[in-house]
Amino acid sequence: MPGGYPAELVAKGDVEMVVHQISEIIPVKGVTLVGPLPKELQKITVYAAGVTVASASPRPRACSSPSSPAGLQAKLAARAWIQE
């Protein structure tokens, strides 16, 4: 879906369900994430970041954001969908 989240189609009532990355469903108001796909169907997306040695901040702003991977993992862990 160019320029938006596929889950927005659910919020608008255009479709009943979407299958997408959890991080693409959580921010959409008007939809409920019912859970992850079974483990054998999942594809894990790995993100990486780096900070230059000349950086004024050893911890980039994105890492402290509620939408950062750590923030997302905390939201999911609260729903018991991630096992540590």
N, C-alpha and C positions, 0 to 999 in steps of 0.2 A: 504494500500500500504506500505509494509515494507521498511523502510529506506528513506522515502520521503513524500512530500506533494501530496495528490491526485490531486490537481490543476495542478501539473506539467504535468499530462497526457493531460490536455487541452492545455498547452503551447506547448507541443510536437506535438499536432494535433492528438493524439491517440483517444481522445473522444471530444465531443462537449461541455459537461457541467458536472460539479460536484456539489453536494450538500454537504456542509461541514461546519464546524465552520468558522466564519468570520476570526478569528485569524489564521486559517490555509490557507486562500486564499490570504489575503493581502500581505504576503511576497513573493509571487511567481510572478516573472517577466513574462510578456507576457500574463497575464490574467486580466480580469476586473471583479471586484465584482459588480454585478448588484443590490444587495440589500439583505436584510434579508428575511427569510421566513415569511409568515403571523404569527401574534402573536399566534394564536391558534395552530400552528404547531411547535413553537419554544420550545427548551429545553435550559434552562439557566444553564450555568456552573458557579458555585460560587467558587472563589479562596480565600484562606486565607493565611496569613503569620504572623509570630511572630518574635519578637526580644528578645533575652535573656536580663535579667537585667545587665549582665556583658558585653554586647556588647560595643565595642569601637565606634561604629557608630549607633546612634539612628535611622538613616534612611538607610536601606540596599541599596546597590548600584543598585539592580534590580528595586527599586521603582523610580529611577530617569532616567531609561533607556527609550528610545523612544519605545521599544517593551514591556514595562511594561503595566499592565492593564490600568493605568491612561493615558499612552501615546497612547495606542490603542483606548481608549475611546475618546481622543482628536481628533484622526484621523477620527473616525467614526462620531463624533459630527460635524466636519467640513463638512461632507457629508450629514448632517441632517438626519442620520439614527437612531440616538439616541435622544430621547426626554428626557430632564432633568426634 
